[in-house]
Amino acid sequence: MTNLELYELEGCPYCAKVVSKLEELGLDYESHMVPSSHSERTEVEAVSGQTGVPVLVDEEHGVEGMPESDDIVEYLEETYGDGAA
C-alpha cells in the first residue's frame, strides 16, 4: 500500500507515461485531475511551485511535489520497481 498522489491532465502524454509506470508496478495512487488552463491550477502550484503536470507526491518517502515525467518514472522504478533496495 502506498500513499502516492498524481496531479495529471486528461489527454496529457507525459501524464499517461507516468500512469503506465504506476500500473506496470501495480501501485495504488490517488489521481488529481487539474484544469486545462494553467492559471486555474492553483492546487498543483501549491504542491510543486509550478503549474505543469504530471506532479507526483509520495509522502511516505518525503516527495512533496516531483515534476517531470522522466524523473517520476525513474523515481518510481528505483523506489518501487526492480531498482528498489
A tleap script that builds the chain and sets N, CA, C and O, in Angstrom:
source leaprc.protein.ff14SB
mol = sequence {
  NMET THR ASN LEU GLU LEU TYR GLU LEU GLU
  GLY CYS PRO TYR CYS ALA LYS VAL VAL SER
  LYS LEU GLU GLU LEU GLY LEU ASP TYR GLU
  SER HIE MET VAL PRO SER SER HIE SER GLU
  ARG THR GLU VAL GLU ALA VAL SER GLY GLN
  THR GLY VAL PRO VAL LEU VAL ASP GLU GLU
  HIE GLY VAL GLU GLY MET PRO GLU SER ASP
  ASP ILE VAL GLU TYR LEU GLU GLU THR TYR
  GLY ASP GLY ALA CALA
}
set mol.1.N position { 0.853 -1.199 0.000 }
set mol.1.CA position { 0.000 0.000 0.000 }
set mol.1.C position { 0.882 1.240 0.000 }
set mol.1.O position { 1.789 1.365 0.823 }
set mol.2.N position { 0.619 2.140 -0.908 }
set mol.2.CA position { 1.408 3.358 -0.997 }
set mol.2.C position { 0.523 4.574 -0.768 }
set mol.2.O position { -0.703 4.497 -0.848 }
set mol.3.N position { 1.160 5.678 -0.487 }
set mol.3.CA position { 0.452 6.939 -0.316 }
set mol.3.C position { 0.809 7.871 -1.468 }
set mol.3.O position { 1.202 9.016 -1.245 }
set mol.4.N position { 0.677 7.392 -2.676 }
set mol.4.CA position { 1.045 8.178 -3.850 }
set mol.4.C position { -0.129 9.012 -4.332 }
set mol.4.O position { -1.278 8.571 -4.322 }
set mol.5.N position { 0.190 10.236 -4.758 }
set mol.5.CA position { -0.798 11.116 -5.377 }
set mol.5.C position { -0.199 11.621 -6.680 }
set mol.5.O position { 0.982 11.966 -6.739 }
set mol.6.N position { -1.009 11.662 -7.712 }
set mol.6.CA position { -0.556 12.131 -9.018 }
set mol.6.C position { -1.474 13.242 -9.499 }
set mol.6.O position { -2.688 13.063 -9.602 }
set mol.7.N position { -0.879 14.389 -9.793 }
set mol.7.CA position { -1.600 15.500 -10.408 }
set mol.7.C position { -1.411 15.343 -11.907 }
set mol.7.O position { -0.286 15.317 -12.405 }
set mol.8.N position { -2.520 15.239 -12.616 }
set mol.8.CA position { -2.443 14.948 -14.042 }
set mol.8.C position { -3.538 15.682 -14.815 }
set mol.8.O position { -4.448 16.274 -14.234 }
set mol.9.N position { -3.423 15.626 -16.131 }
set mol.9.CA position { -4.362 16.280 -17.040 }
set mol.9.C position { -4.823 15.251 -18.063 }
set mol.9.O position { -4.009 14.541 -18.654 }
set mol.10.N position { -6.119 15.179 -18.262 }
set mol.10.CA position { -6.694 14.254 -19.248 }
set mol.10.C position { -6.052 14.497 -20.615 }
set mol.10.O position { -5.973 15.634 -21.079 }
set mol.11.N position { -5.599 13.419 -21.249 }
set mol.11.CA position { -5.028 13.519 -22.588 }
set mol.11.C position { -3.569 13.934 -22.631 }
set mol.11.O position { -3.008 14.086 -23.716 }
set mol.12.N position { -2.946 14.120 -21.485 }
set mol.12.CA position { -1.535 14.528 -21.429 }
set mol.12.C position { -0.640 13.303 -21.630 }
set mol.12.O position { -0.688 12.372 -20.826 }
set mol.13.N position { 0.181 13.289 -22.694 }
set mol.13.CA position { 1.024 12.116 -22.941 }
set mol.13.C position { 2.085 11.896 -21.850 }
set mol.13.O position { 2.464 10.758 -21.575 }
set mol.14.N position { 2.551 12.966 -21.243 }
set mol.14.CA position { 3.539 12.834 -20.173 }
set mol.14.C position { 2.911 12.205 -18.930 }
set mol.14.O position { 3.533 11.401 -18.237 }
set mol.15.N position { 1.662 12.594 -18.668 }
set mol.15.CA position { 0.918 12.011 -17.542 }
set mol.15.C position { 0.649 10.534 -17.810 }
set mol.15.O position { 0.775 9.701 -16.911 }
set mol.16.N position { 0.276 10.211 -19.053 }
set mol.16.CA position { -0.007 8.824 -19.430 }
set mol.16.C position { 1.228 7.944 -19.225 }
set mol.16.O position { 1.109 6.785 -18.829 }
set mol.17.N position { 2.386 8.487 -19.490 }
set mol.17.CA position { 3.638 7.753 -19.299 }
set mol.17.C position { 3.816 7.375 -17.830 }
set mol.17.O position { 4.222 6.256 -17.517 }
set mol.18.N position { 3.510 8.311 -16.933 }
set mol.18.CA position { 3.630 8.060 -15.501 }
set mol.18.C position { 2.568 7.063 -15.047 }
set mol.18.O position { 2.864 6.151 -14.275 }
set mol.19.N position { 1.337 7.230 -15.519 }
set mol.19.CA position { 0.253 6.313 -15.164 }
set mol.19.C position { 0.608 4.894 -15.611 }
set mol.19.O position { 0.363 3.929 -14.887 }
set mol.20.N position { 1.180 4.776 -16.796 }
set mol.20.CA position { 1.588 3.471 -17.311 }
set mol.20.C position { 2.604 2.814 -16.379 }
set mol.20.O position { 2.512 1.616 -16.110 }
set mol.21.N position { 3.565 3.582 -15.887 }
set mol.21.CA position { 4.578 3.042 -14.976 }
set mol.21.C position { 3.943 2.647 -13.644 }
set mol.21.O position { 4.275 1.600 -13.088 }
set mol.22.N position { 3.034 3.476 -13.128 }
set mol.22.CA position { 2.335 3.148 -11.881 }
set mol.22.C position { 1.584 1.822 -12.033 }
set mol.22.O position { 1.632 0.974 -11.142 }
set mol.23.N position { 0.892 1.647 -13.162 }
set mol.23.CA position { 0.138 0.419 -13.404 }
set mol.23.C position { 1.070 -0.769 -13.584 }
set mol.23.O position { 0.796 -1.858 -13.079 }
set mol.24.N position { 2.169 -0.566 -14.301 }
set mol.24.CA position { 3.147 -1.629 -14.526 }
set mol.24.C position { 3.688 -2.153 -13.194 }
set mol.24.O position { 3.905 -3.354 -13.032 }
set mol.25.N position { 3.901 -1.246 -12.250 }
set mol.25.CA position { 4.444 -1.621 -10.944 }
set mol.25.C position { 3.351 -2.050 -9.954 }
set mol.25.O position { 3.647 -2.438 -8.824 }
set mol.26.N position { 2.092 -1.975 -10.390 }
set mol.26.CA position { 0.983 -2.383 -9.536 }
set mol.26.C position { 0.771 -1.476 -8.339 }
set mol.26.O position { 0.365 -1.934 -7.271 }
set mol.27.N position { 1.046 -0.186 -8.516 }
set mol.27.CA position { 0.943 0.769 -7.409 }
set mol.27.C position { -0.417 1.455 -7.375 }
set mol.27.O position { -0.933 1.891 -8.404 }
set mol.28.N position { -0.983 1.543 -6.186 }
set mol.28.CA position { -2.203 2.325 -5.993 }
set mol.28.C position { -1.817 3.788 -5.860 }
set mol.28.O position { -0.782 4.118 -5.281 }
set mol.29.N position { -2.648 4.651 -6.395 }
set mol.29.CA position { -2.381 6.085 -6.277 }
set mol.29.C position { -3.695 6.841 -6.347 }
set mol.29.O position { -4.695 6.349 -6.870 }
set mol.30.N position { -3.665 8.043 -5.809 }
set mol.30.CA position { -4.824 8.924 -5.883 }
set mol.30.C position { -4.584 9.918 -7.008 }
set mol.30.O position { -3.565 10.608 -7.036 }
set mol.31.N position { -5.529 9.982 -7.930 }
set mol.31.CA position { -5.409 10.884 -9.071 }
set mol.31.C position { -6.096 12.208 -8.779 }
set mol.31.O position { -7.216 12.242 -8.269 }
set mol.32.N position { -5.409 13.299 -9.110 }
set mol.32.CA position { -5.982 14.642 -9.029 }
set mol.32.C position { -5.951 15.214 -10.445 }
set mol.32.O position { -4.887 15.576 -10.947 }
set mol.33.N position { -7.109 15.297 -11.084 }
set mol.33.CA position { -7.186 15.893 -12.423 }
set mol.33.C position { -7.159 17.411 -12.280 }
set mol.33.O position { -7.932 17.984 -11.512 }
set mol.34.N position { -6.274 18.049 -13.016 }
set mol.34.CA position { -6.142 19.503 -12.937 }
set mol.34.C position { -6.838 20.148 -14.129 }
set mol.34.O position { -7.018 19.500 -15.159 }
set mol.35.N position { -7.236 21.423 -14.005 }
set mol.35.CA position { -7.858 22.129 -15.134 }
set mol.35.C position { -6.873 22.296 -16.288 }
set mol.35.O position { -5.661 22.316 -16.078 }
set mol.36.N position { -7.394 22.415 -17.499 }
set mol.36.CA position { -6.510 22.586 -18.660 }
set mol.36.C position { -5.827 23.945 -18.661 }
set mol.36.O position { -4.735 24.082 -19.213 }
set mol.37.N position { -6.443 24.947 -18.058 }
set mol.37.CA position { -5.850 26.284 -18.004 }
set mol.37.C position { -4.810 26.370 -16.882 }
set mol.37.O position { -5.112 26.108 -15.718 }
set mol.38.N position { -3.592 26.738 -17.251 }
set mol.38.CA position { -2.513 26.847 -16.254 }
set mol.38.C position { -2.882 27.808 -15.125 }
set mol.38.O position { -2.514 27.581 -13.972 }
set mol.39.N position { -3.605 28.878 -15.449 }
set mol.39.CA position { -3.938 29.882 -14.434 }
set mol.39.C position { -4.900 29.340 -13.379 }
set mol.39.O position { -5.036 29.929 -12.307 }
set mol.40.N position { -5.566 28.227 -13.672 }
set mol.40.CA position { -6.509 27.631 -12.720 }
set mol.40.C position { -5.908 26.467 -11.930 }
set mol.40.O position { -6.603 25.838 -11.133 }
set mol.41.N position { -4.642 26.182 -12.141 }
set mol.41.CA position { -4.004 25.038 -11.484 }
set mol.41.C position { -3.387 25.421 -10.141 }
set mol.41.O position { -2.211 25.154 -9.894 }
set mol.42.N position { -4.167 26.033 -9.297 }
set mol.42.CA position { -3.657 26.510 -8.009 }
set mol.42.C position { -3.265 25.363 -7.090 }
set mol.42.O position { -2.306 25.482 -6.328 }
set mol.43.N position { -3.995 24.253 -7.152 }
set mol.43.CA position { -3.700 23.114 -6.273 }
set mol.43.C position { -2.328 22.513 -6.583 }
set mol.43.O position { -1.536 22.263 -5.674 }
set mol.44.N position { -2.053 22.284 -7.854 }
set mol.44.CA position { -0.756 21.701 -8.218 }
set mol.44.C position { 0.371 22.712 -7.989 }
set mol.44.O position { 1.489 22.326 -7.649 }
set mol.45.N position { 0.087 23.984 -8.171 }
set mol.45.CA position { 1.097 25.018 -7.927 }
set mol.45.C position { 1.457 25.077 -6.443 }
set mol.45.O position { 2.620 25.272 -6.089 }
set mol.46.N position { 0.456 24.909 -5.577 }
set mol.46.CA position { 0.708 24.918 -4.130 }
set mol.46.C position { 1.586 23.738 -3.724 }
set mol.46.O position { 2.388 23.850 -2.797 }
set mol.47.N position { 1.440 22.616 -4.409 }
set mol.47.CA position { 2.195 21.405 -4.075 }
set mol.47.C position { 3.621 21.451 -4.631 }
set mol.47.O position { 4.570 21.051 -3.957 }
set mol.48.N position { 3.761 21.940 -5.861 }
set mol.48.CA position { 5.053 21.813 -6.541 }
set mol.48.C position { 5.743 23.128 -6.878 }
set mol.48.O position { 6.909 23.129 -7.271 }
set mol.49.N position { 5.039 24.248 -6.730 }
set mol.49.CA position { 5.645 25.531 -7.075 }
set mol.49.C position { 5.559 25.860 -8.556 }
set mol.49.O position { 6.083 26.887 -8.987 }
set mol.50.N position { 4.915 25.019 -9.336 }
set mol.50.CA position { 4.754 25.281 -10.765 }
set mol.50.C position { 3.422 24.701 -11.216 }
set mol.50.O position { 2.766 23.990 -10.455 }
set mol.51.N position { 3.014 24.998 -12.454 }
set mol.51.CA position { 1.685 24.587 -12.904 }
set mol.51.C position { 1.708 23.448 -13.915 }
set mol.51.O position { 0.654 23.015 -14.382 }
set mol.52.N position { 2.880 22.965 -14.254 }
set mol.52.CA position { 2.970 21.858 -15.199 }
set mol.52.C position { 2.596 20.534 -14.550 }
set mol.52.O position { 2.694 20.377 -13.333 }
set mol.53.N position { 2.170 19.592 -15.368 }
set mol.53.CA position { 1.878 18.242 -14.903 }
set mol.53.C position { 2.605 17.256 -15.813 }
set mol.53.O position { 2.906 17.601 -16.956 }
set mol.54.N position { 2.891 16.073 -15.357 }
set mol.54.CA position { 2.483 15.461 -14.100 }
set mol.54.C position { 3.328 15.926 -12.921 }
set mol.54.O position { 4.454 16.397 -13.082 }
set mol.55.N position { 2.750 15.779 -11.733 }
set mol.55.CA position { 3.451 16.020 -10.477 }
set mol.55.C position { 3.111 14.869 -9.544 }
set mol.55.O position { 1.944 14.517 -9.378 }
set mol.56.N position { 4.145 14.281 -8.933 }
set mol.56.CA position { 3.960 13.165 -8.018 }
set mol.56.C position { 4.216 13.598 -6.586 }
set mol.56.O position { 5.162 14.336 -6.308 }
set mol.57.N position { 3.364 13.133 -5.678 }
set mol.57.CA position { 3.563 13.309 -4.240 }
set mol.57.C position { 3.651 11.912 -3.636 }
set mol.57.O position { 2.785 11.068 -3.866 }
set mol.58.N position { 4.707 11.679 -2.861 }
set mol.58.CA position { 4.895 10.403 -2.160 }
set mol.58.C position { 5.299 10.736 -0.731 }
set mol.58.O position { 6.484 10.751 -0.399 }
set mol.59.N position { 4.310 11.002 0.107 }
set mol.59.CA position { 4.571 11.439 1.479 }
set mol.59.C position { 5.413 10.433 2.255 }
set mol.59.O position { 6.247 10.814 3.076 }
set mol.60.N position { 5.190 9.158 1.992 }
set mol.60.CA position { 5.914 8.094 2.697 }
set mol.60.C position { 7.428 8.219 2.529 }
set mol.60.O position { 8.193 7.850 3.420 }
set mol.61.N position { 7.851 8.742 1.379 }
set mol.61.CA position { 9.279 8.886 1.084 }
set mol.61.C position { 9.724 10.351 1.016 }
set mol.61.O position { 10.811 10.646 0.520 }
set mol.62.N position { 8.897 11.254 1.507 }
set mol.62.CA position { 9.282 12.661 1.588 }
set mol.62.C position { 9.266 13.418 0.279 }
set mol.62.O position { 9.885 14.477 0.172 }
set mol.63.N position { 8.574 12.898 -0.717 }
set mol.63.CA position { 8.475 13.580 -2.013 }
set mol.63.C position { 7.222 14.445 -1.981 }
set mol.63.O position { 6.102 13.936 -1.940 }
set mol.64.N position { 7.426 15.756 -2.002 }
set mol.64.CA position { 6.302 16.675 -1.809 }
set mol.64.C position { 5.756 17.272 -3.097 }
set mol.64.O position { 4.741 17.968 -3.059 }
set mol.65.N position { 6.378 17.029 -4.207 }
set mol.65.CA position { 5.875 17.585 -5.471 }
set mol.65.C position { 6.914 17.459 -6.566 }
set mol.65.O position { 7.526 18.452 -6.959 }
set mol.66.N position { 7.120 16.244 -7.066 }
set mol.66.CA position { 8.127 15.990 -8.094 }
set mol.66.C position { 7.521 16.188 -9.487 }
set mol.66.O position { 6.574 15.493 -9.856 }
set mol.67.N position { 8.068 17.137 -10.261 }
set mol.67.CA position { 7.597 17.326 -11.635 }
set mol.67.C position { 8.422 16.487 -12.616 }
set mol.67.O position { 9.350 15.786 -12.211 }
set mol.68.N position { 8.088 16.561 -13.880 }
set mol.68.CA position { 8.814 15.933 -14.996 }
set mol.68.C position { 8.595 14.424 -15.060 }
set mol.68.O position { 9.018 13.682 -14.173 }
set mol.69.N position { 7.935 13.991 -16.109 }
set mol.69.CA position { 7.564 12.583 -16.255 }
set mol.69.C position { 8.766 11.646 -16.224 }
set mol.69.O position { 8.697 10.594 -15.589 }
set mol.70.N position { 9.855 11.995 -16.885 }
set mol.70.CA position { 11.026 11.110 -16.899 }
set mol.70.C position { 11.595 10.940 -15.486 }
set mol.70.O position { 11.985 9.839 -15.099 }
set mol.71.N position { 11.641 12.022 -14.729 }
set mol.71.CA position { 12.138 11.953 -13.351 }
set mol.71.C position { 11.220 11.106 -12.485 }
set mol.71.O position { 11.688 10.325 -11.657 }
set mol.72.N position { 9.912 11.259 -12.674 }
set mol.72.CA position { 8.941 10.496 -11.889 }
set mol.72.C position { 9.049 9.009 -12.207 }
set mol.72.O position { 9.069 8.183 -11.295 }
set mol.73.N position { 9.119 8.661 -13.488 }
set mol.73.CA position { 9.230 7.255 -13.894 }
set mol.73.C position { 10.507 6.643 -13.309 }
set mol.73.O position { 10.480 5.524 -12.797 }
set mol.74.N position { 11.613 7.366 -13.384 }
set mol.74.CA position { 12.877 6.877 -12.827 }
set mol.74.C position { 12.756 6.687 -11.312 }
set mol.74.O position { 13.203 5.676 -10.770 }
set mol.75.N position { 12.155 7.656 -10.641 }
set mol.75.CA position { 11.960 7.568 -9.193 }
set mol.75.C position { 11.107 6.346 -8.827 }
set mol.75.O position { 11.451 5.599 -7.911 }
set mol.76.N position { 9.998 6.147 -9.543 }
set mol.76.CA position { 9.118 5.018 -9.256 }
set mol.76.C position { 9.843 3.687 -9.436 }
set mol.76.O position { 9.695 2.773 -8.626 }
set mol.77.N position { 10.622 3.592 -10.500 }
set mol.77.CA position { 11.370 2.359 -10.774 }
set mol.77.C position { 12.394 2.105 -9.667 }
set mol.77.O position { 12.525 0.980 -9.184 }
set mol.78.N position { 13.115 3.146 -9.269 }
set mol.78.CA position { 14.144 2.992 -8.238 }
set mol.78.C position { 13.539 2.710 -6.869 }
set mol.78.O position { 14.121 1.972 -6.074 }
set mol.79.N position { 12.374 3.294 -6.587 }
set mol.79.CA position { 11.777 3.174 -5.268 }
set mol.79.C position { 10.883 1.948 -5.127 }
set mol.79.O position { 10.856 1.316 -4.070 }
set mol.80.N position { 10.152 1.610 -6.184 }
set mol.80.CA position { 9.154 0.544 -6.081 }
set mol.80.C position { 9.372 -0.603 -7.071 }
set mol.80.O position { 8.741 -1.652 -6.948 }
set mol.81.N position { 10.248 -0.413 -8.037 }
set mol.81.CA position { 10.447 -1.436 -9.066 }
set mol.81.C position { 11.648 -2.314 -8.782 }
set mol.81.O position { 12.037 -2.520 -7.633 }
set mol.82.N position { 12.229 -2.828 -9.863 }
set mol.82.CA position { 13.381 -3.718 -9.734 }
set mol.82.C position { 14.591 -3.037 -9.138 }
set mol.82.O position { 15.476 -3.692 -8.586 }
set mol.83.N position { 14.628 -1.707 -9.252 }
set mol.83.CA position { 15.764 -0.966 -8.697 }
set mol.83.C position { 15.670 -0.755 -7.206 }
set mol.83.O position { 16.606 -0.235 -6.599 }
set mol.84.N position { 14.545 -1.152 -6.589 }
set mol.84.CA position { 14.355 -0.959 -5.149 }
set mol.84.C position { 15.307 -1.814 -4.348 }
set mol.84.O position { 15.554 -2.976 -4.670 }
set mol.85.N position { 15.830 -1.225 -3.310 }
set mol.85.CA position { 16.796 -1.953 -2.468 }
set mol.85.C position { 16.094 -2.951 -1.569 }
set mol.85.O position { 16.748 -3.651 -0.796 }
savepdb mol mol.pdb
quit
